[in-house]
Amino acid sequence: MQINNRLLDDLARVASGALGVAAGVKGEVEALLRQRFERILTDMDLVGREEFEAVKAMAAKARAEQERLAEKLARLEAAQGTAPAVTAAKGRRKRAATPKTSPSSE
């Protein structure tokens, strides 16, 4: 009976030692992977969350200002009774882009 107990005790020691080694290896692998990922992210030169949020807020403010100015321009043009400048400019670009055909080529 004592031989079985001794054998079981030895097996338990070996198993707990293997678990300790496995836990140590797991910790080392996690640390190496963390270092590798941090190095990759640093090399990618990514933007931080705070910086992204600041630029996002600036873009929203600029968009709102642009819309406000577009509305003001439309009101001023309506008050003067002139066609919107944007529409006239688009029309000029469109006409200039279409090729003219000469009567002799037909």
N, C-alpha and C positions, 0 to 999 in steps of 0.2 A: 504494500500500500504506500509505503514511503517512497518507493522508486517512482511510482506514478505521480506523487505529489512533487517530487524533485523535478521530474520531467515537465510537468505542467508549470512549475515555477520558472524553469529555464525558458520554456516557450513564451511565457508571459513577459519575461525580461527582454527576450529577442523582439517580440512584437512591439513592446513599448519603445524600445530603442529604434526600431524601424520607423515607427510613427514620429518620433522626435526628429529623426533625420529627414523624413518626408516634410515635416512642418518647416524645418530649417531651409530645405531646398525650395519650398514654395515661397517662403519669405524672400530668398535671394532672387528667384525668378521674377517675383512681383517688383522688387526694387530695380532690377535691371530693365524690365519693361517700362516702368515709370520713367526712368532716366532717358531711355531711348525715345519714348513719346514726347517728353519735354524738349529734348533736343530737336526732334522733327518739327514740333510746333514752333519753336523759337526760330528755326531756319525758314519756316514758311512766312514769317513776319505778319502774323495775323493781327487784326484789330481787336482791342479789348472791348468788353461789353459796355463800359462807361463811355469810351470814345465813340462807339457805334451809336449809342443812345443820344449823345450830344450832336452828332452829325445828322441823325434822323430828325431831331427837333429843329435844327437849323433849316433842313430841307423843307419841313412842313411849314415853317414860318415864311420861307421864301416863296413857297407855292401859294400860300394864302395872300401874300403881298402881290404876287403876280396876278392872281385872279382879281384882287381888288383894283389894281391898276387897269386891267383889261375892261372891267365894268365901267370904270371912270372914263376911259377912252371911248367906249361905246356911247356913253351918255353925252359926252362932249361932241362926238361926231353926229349924233342924232339931233342935238341942239343946233348945230350948224347946217344940218341937212345935207351933209356930204356922205358919200359911200365910205365904208370902212377901209382903211388903208391896207389891211391884211388881205382882204378880198381882191382889191385892185392889184396888189403886188402879185398875188397868186395867178391872177388872170394874165398879167404881163409875162410871167415866167412860162405859163402854159402856152401862150401864143408864140413866144420866142422858141420854144422847144419843138414845135411842129414844123416839119420841113415844108417849104413853099415849092409848089410845082409850077414850072413855066409852061405856057401854052404850047411851045414848040416841042416839048418832050412828050406830049400826049398824043 
